[in-house]
Amino acid sequence: MISETPAQTARHARVAAGLAELERWLGDQVRLGLGQAGDRDWDDLVKRLVDAQAPGAAGLVARLERVRAAAGWPGALLSEYALLNLLAVAYRRRAELPPSLARTVLTRVGFTTSRAEVLAEPHVVDRWLVLGVRDEPLDHVTARRVWLRGQATGRPALILTFTPAAHPMDETPPPGATLEAALAFYPAAAPLRALVVDLDGEEPPGFVLPPGAVEPGPHGAFPAPDGLRGGSSAAGLGSWAVSVEEALEEVAGAVAADPWTDAWPLLLDGVVPGRADLGGLPLCPVCHDPWRLIAVSGGGPVTVAVEWTPLGLRPLTVWDDDARPVPL
């Protein structure tokens, strides 16, 4: 067992107290009724969890306001309460959990993993397809999610970066690009977030753009992060794509390993989009109407990169008949 420093011991004591309060609060909500809590109650609880140095748990509580504002909120809110309670109990009993799940629990609560720790993990070398890029404005920063999928390993990956709101975002590989890279995954029960590893310190030549893409920038190409190596064309997607049945099995495995999983990238092969579903799987209700996706498909089966969420699929990119990626 690794001994803790006094600072780590003190933090765990504060987190334990904060999550114990969260457990009591959740019990009161279920006993008194789901409609009892107001926005002020959640705001106060968020502040107390932040003070207890549990920012991850605070973030989960902060999103409850959006959950209650959505259609069908009672069931969704109860599910969120259940996941919060599970997190508090898992933290309290983390010594009994497998190491990878215990690490996941600490991460979800708000403990960070240093870059050095991540880079010490085994590297995964593969040719990665960029499934999609999504920016999400947060408080004072913009989070950029670059979703990848390995050709040989079939592993999904997330490259997550944060940029101050007033600063321009770094250029990243566009959807459909392929790149040779070594990734180091953050330790977790269902590893997903990763860092690009610079194996030799040399300036990488970049990556291969998808068919028909225009090379932006003054130098005629996107600058590539350290460790990226040029790959082959993404025209043939068969080695990256999965069927709906395989996708469901993959997501089920991820959620079984990490019940707090809220996003997972997939490349679905041969699916027909509809107004509210994709290949029979529901679309996320907060997504825009998928008219562009439907138009590209022409009513036939297409290959689509999506972000799975508990509320449904969020389309990222669709490939047309000429194998050209169309961001959605």
Buried (B, 14 or more C-beta within 10 A) or exposed (E): EEEEEEEEEEBBEEBBBBBBBBBEBBEEBEEEEBEEBEEEBBEEBBEBBBEBBBBBBBBBBBEBBEBBEEEEBEEBBBEBBEBBBBBBEBBBEBEEBEEBBBBBBBBBBBBEBEEEEBEEBEBBBBBBBBBBBBEEEEEEBBEBBBBBBBBEBBBBBBBEBEBEEEEEEEEBBBBBBBBBBBBBBBBBBBBBBBBBBBBEEEEBEBBBBBBEBEEEEEEEBBBBBBBBBBBEEBEEBEEBBBEBEBBBEBBEEBBEBBBBBBBBBBBBBEBBBBEEBBBEBEBBEEBEEBEBBBEBBEEEBBBBBBBBBBBBBBBBBBBBEEBBBBBB
